[in-house]
Amino acid sequence: MKNRRNTEAVSEILGEVILLAIAVTSISIIYFQVLSTPGPTDTTNVAIIGEIEKGRPVFELQRGESLGPDTRIIITSAGLTEEEFLLNDPVLQKYVHNQEWDIGERIILPVNDTTGIQVEATIVDTKTNSIVFWGSLQKGLTFRYRGGIWHFNETSWSGIRYDVKDSSDNNNHGIALNGASITTNGKSKNAGNFNGFLNVVKVNTSWTLNMTTSITVEAWMNPQPRKSVGDIIESLTGFGYTPYVIHVSGTIYAVMSEDQGKIGRLFTVNISDLGEIERIQNVTLGRSTAQKTLRPMITQISEELCLISYNDQDGYIHLTTYFIFNNGSIKYTGNEKICKDYQIAQDPNTPNRPSQLKINENICAIAYWGKNNIGVLKTLSISSNGNIKYVHNTTYPNTYFEPYLVYVTGDVYALAFRNVSNYGIIKTFKINSTGSIIPIDEKVYSNTQLAYQPCLIKVSGDVFAIAYRNDLGYGYVKIIRISANGIVNPSNEIKIFENTAGECYNPCLIHAVDDKYIIVYSSSDNSGENRGYLVALRLLNNGSIGSIDPRKEFEDINEQKKTRCFDPIIVRISDYVFVISYEGFGNHPGKLITLINGKVPRGICKGSSYVLFANMTMVEGCINNVYVSYYNNSLGLSWHHFALTYDGMSIRLYVDGIKVNETIYLYHRIKLTKEPLYFGRYFCGFLDEIAIYDKALTQQQIQKHVANPGVLESFYL
C-alpha cells in the first residue's frame, strides 16, 4: 500500500511545526471552575497555569483552594495517547507538601518528550467532580498510531539520509550504514542483507517509536552462519609483533607493537561505539636487534602525554614520551631515558614486558626484572613537556618474570609477580605523590599449582582478583584481599576457568559491566597453531567467584587452515563492546579486533526498551531488559516469521505464528529512550517486512501476517 500522504510535504510541515513548537510555548489558563454535569453542588475555586517546558507538561496552582491527593491529571499527546496521573503518585508528591497541591507549587509530569506534537490537558478535582483545568498546552502534529512499517523494497541503499523507507504515515525513515545492502531474494520482494558485524540500518528516535504500555515487533528473518565463532566486528592486520592497546580519549586508542626489522611502531585508531576501526596516524620509534624483542608498553600519564617503554638494541629498557592528542595525531617530545639495570630474557618468546602504572600526572611507576633475577620497582618524574627523571628505586630479590602493578587505595599499590621457584607473589608498597617507595607486605598466593603470567585487578574495597596459569597450562582465577594499609591476605576462593592442559597462556582480566568480568587468553605459548579464547565470569563484591561461562573462540581457523593468537590484550569500549590486540598467524602480523559480549541489544532494537533477535539456533525478545528466548537448531538458512508482543501483562514470543515462550511482566511501562532504532545490529543474515505497532497483536493477527508476507498496513486501520 502506498503512503496516504505526500511524504516530502509532510517532512516540510513537520520541520516547520517543530521549529514553531520550540520557538513558541502555548500557555492555557483557566481562572474559574467548570462543573461537570451531573455532579455535586460543591465548587472548587482555583486558578492553574499550564505550559510545556523542555517537552514536558508543567502546571502551577496560582490562586484559590488547595487540591487533594486524589486530583487527576489527564494528558493527551498527539491526539492519540492518553496518560493519567494522580496527585498521590510518589513521582508527583515530591512537588507538593502535606499531600496537597498548594498555591505556588509547580508539578512536572514524567511523560515522553512532546516536542513538536499536540498536547492537551485536563485536571479534575475528584472531591467535587470538577474540571478545574482544560486546554491545549501546545499545538503540533497529531497521529493515529505509533510505530512504523519497513518493507525493504527499495532497489538499493546508497547510505544517504532516509533511503530506507517507512511506509506508515510516521515518516520513520532510516539510513543504511557500513555496507548494509538490498538483496532481491527477500521473503516478499526485496530484503535487507546484514553481515553480523557493522552492517546496520539506523532510524533516528522519534515520539512515534517510543511505546509506553503495549507493543508488537515483528519481522521475517533468514539467519546465516557467522563469519567467525566469536563476535568479531572488524580486524586490522599488519601491526607487528605482540601489539599492546590502550584507550587515550573519546574514541581514540593507541597501539604499540614491534614491526618488521625489530622497529617499534606507534599507531592511533578511531574506534566507534559500534566497533568500527579507522586508522589515523602511525610513527616508528626505537629498534632492537637479533633475539632482543622490543616488547613495547604504553601508559597514559596525562590527558595528552604517554610514556612508552621497550627493549632497545643494547638489551636495556628504553623510555620515551609522546603526545597523543584527542584527534589521534602523534608528536614526539624529544625526551628519552635508559634503564641499564635491566636483564633481557634468554627466550625471546617469553612475555617479558615491564609493568607501568600512573601514580599522578607527574609520577609514574615501572616494574621489571633486573640483573641476577633482582626485581626492580622505580618511580619516574615526567614533566608536562615529557622530560623523564628517576625519582626512587627499590629492588625485590629472587624475582623472575612477569611483574604486574595495580592501584589499591590511597598511596598503597600492589605488585604481582613470579619468583625463581615459580610461586605467585603479591607484594605491596606505599608510593607517595613525590614518588618515594616504602615496602609494606609480601605473600605467596599460589605455591601448589605454581603461577605464571599474573593479571591482577581490583574488584571492590579490599577484594582483588588475579588470573594466572599454572605450569601445565591450566587457567585459574583467585581472590586476594588487600587491606587499605597494604596487608595481603590470599583467600581460599579459587576457580579454574580453563581446565584443559596447555590451553591457557597470557591471561588478561578486565571488568566489563556490573559484576561481569572477561578473561582473554591464547591456547598455547608460541606453537603457531594457538587459538584466542574469551571467558566471561562473575566476580562479586563480597569476594566470591560466581558463574563462569564456557569459553568462546575469537580467533577462528582462517582460509590457510592455520591460526595464531599470542599475548592478547583486551580493553573495554562500552558495556558490551571490546577491542583486543594480539599477534596473528604468519609473519607475526599484529591484529586489532572489536567484538561484543553479553546481552547487548541487537537485531531489531531500540536500546534495551525492545529487542527482537535471531541466529541459527535461537530467537529472543526483550522488553526493558527482560528476555524471552526459544532455542531450535532448525532456525537458520531459511525464512521464519518472528514476533514479540507485550500487552502490559505478558511478554510473548512467536515463531511462524506459534507462541513458543511467554513470561509474566505485570503493569510495567516500556522504558523511554533516546537511542536510535536499529535494524540488523550484530545480526548475520537477511531481514524483511519489519513492523512495529503500538499494541499487542493477537496470535490470529500474527498468523495472518505469516500467511500473507508483506501485507501489514491493514492493522493500523
MOLIN-V681280 format. One record per residue. N is the residue number from 1. RES is the residue in one letter. PHI is phi in whole degrees, 0 to 359 (none if undefined). BURIAL is + if it has 9 or more other C-alpha atoms within 8 Angstrom, else -. Layout:
# MOLIN-V681280
n: <N & N>
res: <RES & RES>
phi: <PHI & PHI>
burial: <BURIAL & BURIAL>
This chain:
# MOLIN-V681280
n: <1 & 2 & 3 & 4 & 5 & 6 & 7 & 8 & 9 & 10 & 11 & 12 & 13 & 14 & 15 & 16 & 17 & 18 & 19 & 20 & 21 & 22 & 23 & 24 & 25 & 26 & 27 & 28 & 29 & 30 & 31 & 32 & 33 & 34 & 35 & 36 & 37 & 38 & 39 & 40 & 41 & 42 & 43 & 44 & 45 & 46 & 47 & 48 & 49 & 50 & 51 & 52 & 53 & 54 & 55 & 56 & 57 & 58 & 59 & 60 & 61 & 62 & 63 & 64 & 65 & 66 & 67 & 68 & 69 & 70 & 71 & 72 & 73 & 74 & 75 & 76 & 77 & 78 & 79 & 80 & 81 & 82 & 83 & 84 & 85 & 86 & 87 & 88 & 89 & 90 & 91 & 92 & 93 & 94 & 95 & 96 & 97 & 98 & 99 & 100 & 101 & 102 & 103 & 104 & 105 & 106 & 107 & 108 & 109 & 110 & 111 & 112 & 113 & 114 & 115 & 116 & 117 & 118 & 119 & 120 & 121 & 122 & 123 & 124 & 125 & 126 & 127 & 128 & 129 & 130 & 131 & 132 & 133 & 134 & 135 & 136 & 137 & 138 & 139 & 140 & 141 & 142 & 143 & 144 & 145 & 146 & 147 & 148 & 149 & 150 & 151 & 152 & 153 & 154 & 155 & 156 & 157 & 158 & 159 & 160 & 161 & 162 & 163 & 164 & 165 & 166 & 167 & 168 & 169 & 170 & 171 & 172 & 173 & 174 & 175 & 176 & 177 & 178 & 179 & 180 & 181 & 182 & 183 & 184 & 185 & 186 & 187 & 188 & 189 & 190 & 191 & 192 & 193 & 194 & 195 & 196 & 197 & 198 & 199 & 200 & 201 & 202 & 203 & 204 & 205 & 206 & 207 & 208 & 209 & 210 & 211 & 212 & 213 & 214 & 215 & 216 & 217 & 218 & 219 & 220 & 221 & 222 & 223 & 224 & 225 & 226 & 227 & 228 & 229 & 230 & 231 & 232 & 233 & 234 & 235 & 236 & 237 & 238 & 239 & 240 & 241 & 242 & 243 & 244 & 245 & 246 & 247 & 248 & 249 & 250 & 251 & 252 & 253 & 254 & 255 & 256 & 257 & 258 & 259 & 260 & 261 & 262 & 263 & 264 & 265 & 266 & 267 & 268 & 269 & 270 & 271 & 272 & 273 & 274 & 275 & 276 & 277 & 278 & 279 & 280 & 281 & 282 & 283 & 284 & 285 & 286 & 287 & 288 & 289 & 290 & 291 & 292 & 293 & 294 & 295 & 296 & 297 & 298 & 299 & 300 & 301 & 302 & 303 & 304 & 305 & 306 & 307 & 308 & 309 & 310 & 311 & 312 & 313 & 314 & 315 & 316 & 317 & 318 & 319 & 320 & 321 & 322 & 323 & 324 & 325 & 326 & 327 & 328 & 329 & 330 & 331 & 332 & 333 & 334 & 335 & 336 & 337 & 338 & 339 & 340 & 341 & 342 & 343 & 344 & 345 & 346 & 347 & 348 & 349 & 350 & 351 & 352 & 353 & 354 & 355 & 356 & 357 & 358 & 359 & 360 & 361 & 362 & 363 & 364 & 365 & 366 & 367 & 368 & 369 & 370 & 371 & 372 & 373 & 374 & 375 & 376 & 377 & 378 & 379 & 380 & 381 & 382 & 383 & 384 & 385 & 386 & 387 & 388 & 389 & 390 & 391 & 392 & 393 & 394 & 395 & 396 & 397 & 398 & 399 & 400 & 401 & 402 & 403 & 404 & 405 & 406 & 407 & 408 & 409 & 410 & 411 & 412 & 413 & 414 & 415 & 416 & 417 & 418 & 419 & 420 & 421 & 422 & 423 & 424 & 425 & 426 & 427 & 428 & 429 & 430 & 431 & 432 & 433 & 434 & 435 & 436 & 437 & 438 & 439 & 440 & 441 & 442 & 443 & 444 & 445 & 446 & 447 & 448 & 449 & 450 & 451 & 452 & 453 & 454 & 455 & 456 & 457 & 458 & 459 & 460 & 461 & 462 & 463 & 464 & 465 & 466 & 467 & 468 & 469 & 470 & 471 & 472 & 473 & 474 & 475 & 476 & 477 & 478 & 479 & 480 & 481 & 482 & 483 & 484 & 485 & 486 & 487 & 488 & 489 & 490 & 491 & 492 & 493 & 494 & 495 & 496 & 497 & 498 & 499 & 500 & 501 & 502 & 503 & 504 & 505 & 506 & 507 & 508 & 509 & 510 & 511 & 512 & 513 & 514 & 515 & 516 & 517 & 518 & 519 & 520 & 521 & 522 & 523 & 524 & 525 & 526 & 527 & 528 & 529 & 530 & 531 & 532 & 533 & 534 & 535 & 536 & 537 & 538 & 539 & 540 & 541 & 542 & 543 & 544 & 545 & 546 & 547 & 548 & 549 & 550 & 551 & 552 & 553 & 554 & 555 & 556 & 557 & 558 & 559 & 560 & 561 & 562 & 563 & 564 & 565 & 566 & 567 & 568 & 569 & 570 & 571 & 572 & 573 & 574 & 575 & 576 & 577 & 578 & 579 & 580 & 581 & 582 & 583 & 584 & 585 & 586 & 587 & 588 & 589 & 590 & 591 & 592 & 593 & 594 & 595 & 596 & 597 & 598 & 599 & 600 & 601 & 602 & 603 & 604 & 605 & 606 & 607 & 608 & 609 & 610 & 611 & 612 & 613 & 614 & 615 & 616 & 617 & 618 & 619 & 620 & 621 & 622 & 623 & 624 & 625 & 626 & 627 & 628 & 629 & 630 & 631 & 632 & 633 & 634 & 635 & 636 & 637 & 638 & 639 & 640 & 641 & 642 & 643 & 644 & 645 & 646 & 647 & 648 & 649 & 650 & 651 & 652 & 653 & 654 & 655 & 656 & 657 & 658 & 659 & 660 & 661 & 662 & 663 & 664 & 665 & 666 & 667 & 668 & 669 & 670 & 671 & 672 & 673 & 674 & 675 & 676 & 677 & 678 & 679 & 680 & 681 & 682 & 683 & 684 & 685 & 686 & 687 & 688 & 689 & 690 & 691 & 692 & 693 & 694 & 695 & 696 & 697 & 698 & 699 & 700 & 701 & 702 & 703 & 704 & 705 & 706 & 707 & 708 & 709 & 710 & 711 & 712 & 713 & 714 & 715 & 716 & 717>
res: <M & K & N & R & R & N & T & E & A & V & S & E & I & L & G & E & V & I & L & L & A & I & A & V & T & S & I & S & I & I & Y & F & Q & V & L & S & T & P & G & P & T & D & T & T & N & V & A & I & I & G & E & I & E & K & G & R & P & V & F & E & L & Q & R & G & E & S & L & G & P & D & T & R & I & I & I & T & S & A & G & L & T & E & E & E & F & L & L & N & D & P & V & L & Q & K & Y & V & H & N & Q & E & W & D & I & G & E & R & I & I & L & P & V & N & D & T & T & G & I & Q & V & E & A & T & I & V & D & T & K & T & N & S & I & V & F & W & G & S & L & Q & K & G & L & T & F & R & Y & R & G & G & I & W & H & F & N & E & T & S & W & S & G & I & R & Y & D & V & K & D & S & S & D & N & N & N & H & G & I & A & L & N & G & A & S & I & T & T & N & G & K & S & K & N & A & G & N & F & N & G & F & L & N & V & V & K & V & N & T & S & W & T & L & N & M & T & T & S & I & T & V & E & A & W & M & N & P & Q & P & R & K & S & V & G & D & I & I & E & S & L & T & G & F & G & Y & T & P & Y & V & I & H & V & S & G & T & I & Y & A & V & M & S & E & D & Q & G & K & I & G & R & L & F & T & V & N & I & S & D & L & G & E & I & E & R & I & Q & N & V & T & L & G & R & S & T & A & Q & K & T & L & R & P & M & I & T & Q & I & S & E & E & L & C & L & I & S & Y & N & D & Q & D & G & Y & I & H & L & T & T & Y & F & I & F & N & N & G & S & I & K & Y & T & G & N & E & K & I & C & K & D & Y & Q & I & A & Q & D & P & N & T & P & N & R & P & S & Q & L & K & I & N & E & N & I & C & A & I & A & Y & W & G & K & N & N & I & G & V & L & K & T & L & S & I & S & S & N & G & N & I & K & Y & V & H & N & T & T & Y & P & N & T & Y & F & E & P & Y & L & V & Y & V & T & G & D & V & Y & A & L & A & F & R & N & V & S & N & Y & G & I & I & K & T & F & K & I & N & S & T & G & S & I & I & P & I & D & E & K & V & Y & S & N & T & Q & L & A & Y & Q & P & C & L & I & K & V & S & G & D & V & F & A & I & A & Y & R & N & D & L & G & Y & G & Y & V & K & I & I & R & I & S & A & N & G & I & V & N & P & S & N & E & I & K & I & F & E & N & T & A & G & E & C & Y & N & P & C & L & I & H & A & V & D & D & K & Y & I & I & V & Y & S & S & S & D & N & S & G & E & N & R & G & Y & L & V & A & L & R & L & L & N & N & G & S & I & G & S & I & D & P & R & K & E & F & E & D & I & N & E & Q & K & K & T & R & C & F & D & P & I & I & V & R & I & S & D & Y & V & F & V & I & S & Y & E & G & F & G & N & H & P & G & K & L & I & T & L & I & N & G & K & V & P & R & G & I & C & K & G & S & S & Y & V & L & F & A & N & M & T & M & V & E & G & C & I & N & N & V & Y & V & S & Y & Y & N & N & S & L & G & L & S & W & H & H & F & A & L & T & Y & D & G & M & S & I & R & L & Y & V & D & G & I & K & V & N & E & T & I & Y & L & Y & H & R & I & K & L & T & K & E & P & L & Y & F & G & R & Y & F & C & G & F & L & D & E & I & A & I & Y & D & K & A & L & T & Q & Q & Q & I & Q & K & H & V & A & N & P & G & V & L & E & S & F & Y & L>
phi: <none & 278 & 301 & 271 & 228 & 283 & 295 & 294 & 295 & 299 & 300 & 295 & 297 & 302 & 300 & 295 & 292 & 296 & 299 & 294 & 295 & 288 & 283 & 235 & 257 & 274 & 244 & 242 & 230 & 235 & 258 & 217 & 281 & 240 & 276 & 279 & 229 & 281 & 184 & 290 & 276 & 296 & 234 & 235 & 255 & 217 & 230 & 236 & 250 & 233 & 203 & 254 & 236 & 53 & 83 & 232 & 291 & 230 & 232 & 230 & 277 & 261 & 213 & 101 & 280 & 285 & 251 & 280 & 293 & 269 & 299 & 254 & 239 & 244 & 245 & 246 & 252 & 57 & 67 & 235 & 263 & 248 & 237 & 242 & 233 & 256 & 299 & 277 & 298 & 306 & 294 & 267 & 298 & 292 & 268 & 235 & 242 & 57 & 65 & 241 & 266 & 256 & 302 & 91 & 270 & 251 & 242 & 249 & 274 & 276 & 253 & 296 & 303 & 256 & 306 & 87 & 240 & 286 & 229 & 239 & 223 & 225 & 240 & 239 & 276 & 296 & 302 & 252 & 55 & 251 & 275 & 260 & 206 & 206 & 168 & 266 & 279 & 201 & 277 & 170 & 286 & 241 & 226 & 264 & 193 & 256 & 110 & 184 & 224 & 234 & 277 & 58 & 263 & 296 & 288 & 197 & 245 & 253 & 77 & 256 & 299 & 65 & 273 & 251 & 273 & 266 & 270 & 281 & 270 & 266 & 57 & 272 & 283 & 239 & 231 & 275 & 238 & 58 & 93 & 302 & 223 & 262 & 239 & 278 & 267 & 268 & 288 & 226 & 65 & 273 & 211 & 271 & 244 & 229 & 266 & 86 & 247 & 260 & 303 & 197 & 253 & 248 & 243 & 300 & 296 & 207 & 300 & 281 & 255 & 260 & 286 & 238 & 244 & 209 & 196 & 228 & 239 & 221 & 192 & 269 & 229 & 231 & 295 & 237 & 298 & 289 & 286 & 209 & 296 & 276 & 269 & 287 & 261 & 208 & 223 & 234 & 246 & 92 & 285 & 139 & 278 & 41 & 291 & 224 & 246 & 223 & 273 & 256 & 195 & 55 & 256 & 263 & 231 & 240 & 230 & 253 & 202 & 259 & 271 & 301 & 78 & 61 & 261 & 284 & 222 & 246 & 245 & 239 & 223 & 255 & 238 & 286 & 298 & 277 & 101 & 283 & 253 & 226 & 293 & 242 & 210 & 216 & 224 & 258 & 204 & 64 & 195 & 235 & 220 & 46 & 271 & 270 & 286 & 293 & 47 & 288 & 223 & 226 & 223 & 277 & 261 & 225 & 306 & 236 & 248 & 234 & 257 & 239 & 232 & 198 & 278 & 270 & 290 & 267 & 87 & 262 & 275 & 257 & 249 & 208 & 233 & 222 & 271 & 236 & 272 & 289 & 262 & 91 & 286 & 239 & 219 & 284 & 277 & 88 & 254 & 215 & 210 & 237 & 261 & 268 & 267 & 271 & 239 & 288 & 293 & 290 & 267 & 292 & 269 & 282 & 296 & 232 & 290 & 292 & 248 & 239 & 212 & 290 & 265 & 206 & 285 & 239 & 236 & 228 & 255 & 223 & 240 & 200 & 262 & 259 & 292 & 61 & 60 & 265 & 287 & 235 & 236 & 238 & 244 & 238 & 263 & 236 & 284 & 296 & 264 & 94 & 289 & 249 & 224 & 286 & 248 & 214 & 218 & 222 & 237 & 225 & 289 & 59 & 258 & 244 & 236 & 63 & 290 & 218 & 268 & 210 & 279 & 258 & 189 & 58 & 251 & 257 & 227 & 238 & 230 & 261 & 199 & 246 & 270 & 292 & 269 & 67 & 276 & 275 & 237 & 244 & 235 & 245 & 219 & 261 & 231 & 275 & 293 & 264 & 102 & 288 & 240 & 230 & 297 & 240 & 214 & 210 & 222 & 274 & 257 & 202 & 234 & 258 & 275 & 67 & 216 & 245 & 52 & 287 & 227 & 250 & 222 & 272 & 266 & 187 & 53 & 263 & 267 & 234 & 236 & 232 & 255 & 200 & 243 & 264 & 290 & 264 & 87 & 275 & 256 & 234 & 231 & 225 & 267 & 239 & 260 & 231 & 285 & 295 & 265 & 94 & 283 & 263 & 222 & 298 & 270 & 268 & 278 & 211 & 219 & 268 & 258 & 225 & 254 & 251 & 300 & 75 & 252 & 230 & 221 & 56 & 293 & 232 & 251 & 222 & 275 & 257 & 205 & 55 & 260 & 267 & 228 & 229 & 241 & 249 & 197 & 252 & 277 & 204 & 285 & 198 & 276 & 86 & 239 & 281 & 256 & 259 & 238 & 229 & 234 & 258 & 213 & 249 & 239 & 267 & 295 & 277 & 93 & 258 & 257 & 273 & 292 & 238 & 286 & 299 & 294 & 242 & 266 & 256 & 239 & 260 & 298 & 262 & 298 & 277 & 64 & 226 & 212 & 203 & 225 & 231 & 58 & 287 & 235 & 244 & 229 & 280 & 264 & 213 & 303 & 233 & 247 & 225 & 240 & 233 & 253 & 195 & 268 & 263 & 281 & 107 & 277 & 53 & 288 & 282 & 233 & 229 & 232 & 245 & 211 & 250 & 210 & 105 & 278 & 279 & 302 & 206 & 76 & 258 & 207 & 233 & 57 & 259 & 293 & 209 & 217 & 223 & 220 & 213 & 226 & 294 & 231 & 209 & 233 & 219 & 235 & 212 & 233 & 55 & 69 & 261 & 259 & 237 & 225 & 214 & 246 & 199 & 289 & 261 & 281 & 271 & 67 & 209 & 282 & 223 & 262 & 242 & 217 & 238 & 230 & 215 & 243 & 88 & 240 & 220 & 262 & 238 & 236 & 238 & 236 & 53 & 83 & 256 & 289 & 250 & 197 & 205 & 224 & 287 & 212 & 279 & 55 & 250 & 277 & 291 & 298 & 276 & 213 & 270 & 298 & 295 & 269 & 244 & 242 & 81 & 292 & 58 & 254 & 251 & 143 & 240 & 237 & 206 & 51 & 276 & 218 & 231 & 240 & 266 & 211 & 272 & 292 & 283 & 298 & 295 & 295 & 297 & 296 & 295 & 292 & 296 & 283 & 228 & 303 & 93 & 260 & 237 & 298 & 300 & 282 & 271 & 275>
burial: <- & - & + & - & - & - & - & - & - & + & + & - & - & + & - & - & + & + & + & + & + & + & - & - & + & + & + & + & + & + & - & - & + & - & + & - & - & - & + & - & - & - & - & + & + & + & + & + & + & + & + & + & - & - & + & + & + & + & + & + & + & + & - & + & + & + & + & + & + & + & + & + & + & + & + & + & + & + & + & + & - & - & - & - & - & + & + & + & - & - & - & + & + & - & + & + & + & - & + & + & + & + & + & - & + & + & + & + & - & - & - & + & - & + & + & + & + & + & + & + & + & + & + & + & + & + & - & + & + & + & + & + & + & + & + & + & + & + & + & + & + & + & + & - & + & + & + & + & + & + & + & + & - & + & - & - & + & - & + & - & - & - & + & + & + & + & + & + & + & + & + & + & + & + & + & + & + & - & + & + & + & + & + & - & - & + & + & + & - & + & + & + & + & + & + & + & + & + & + & + & + & + & + & + & + & - & + & + & + & + & + & - & + & + & + & + & + & + & + & + & + & + & + & + & + & - & - & + & + & + & + & + & + & + & + & + & - & - & + & + & + & + & + & + & + & + & + & + & - & - & + & + & + & + & + & + & + & + & + & - & - & + & + & + & + & + & + & + & + & + & + & - & + & - & + & + & + & - & - & + & + & + & - & - & - & - & + & + & + & - & - & + & + & + & + & + & + & + & + & + & + & - & - & + & + & + & + & + & + & + & + & + & + & - & + & + & + & + & + & + & + & + & + & + & - & + & - & + & + & + & - & - & + & - & + & + & + & - & + & - & - & + & + & + & - & - & - & + & - & - & - & + & + & + & + & + & + & + & + & - & + & + & + & + & + & + & + & + & + & + & - & - & + & + & + & + & + & + & + & + & + & + & - & - & - & + & + & + & - & + & + & + & + & - & - & + & - & + & + & + & + & + & + & + & + & + & - & + & - & - & + & + & + & + & + & + & + & + & + & + & - & + & + & + & + & + & + & + & + & + & + & - & + & - & + & + & + & - & - & + & + & + & + & + & + & + & + & - & - & + & + & + & + & + & + & + & + & + & + & - & - & + & + & + & + & + & + & + & + & + & + & - & + & + & + & + & + & + & + & + & + & + & - & + & - & + & + & + & - & + & + & - & + & + & - & + & + & + & - & - & - & + & + & + & + & + & + & + & + & + & + & + & - & - & + & + & + & + & + & + & + & + & + & + & + & - & - & - & + & + & + & + & + & + & + & + & + & + & + & + & + & - & + & + & + & - & - & + & - & - & - & + & + & + & + & + & - & - & - & - & - & + & + & + & + & + & + & + & + & + & + & + & + & - & - & + & + & + & + & + & + & + & + & + & + & - & - & + & + & + & + & + & + & + & + & + & + & - & - & - & + & + & + & + & + & + & + & + & + & + & + & + & + & + & + & + & + & + & + & + & + & + & + & + & - & - & - & + & + & + & - & - & - & - & + & + & + & - & + & + & + & + & + & + & + & + & + & + & + & + & + & + & + & + & + & + & + & - & + & + & + & + & - & - & + & - & - & - & - & + & - & + & - & - & - & + & + & + & + & + & + & + & + & + & + & + & + & + & + & + & + & + & + & + & + & + & - & - & + & - & - & + & + & - & + & + & - & - & + & - & - & + & + & - & - & - & ->
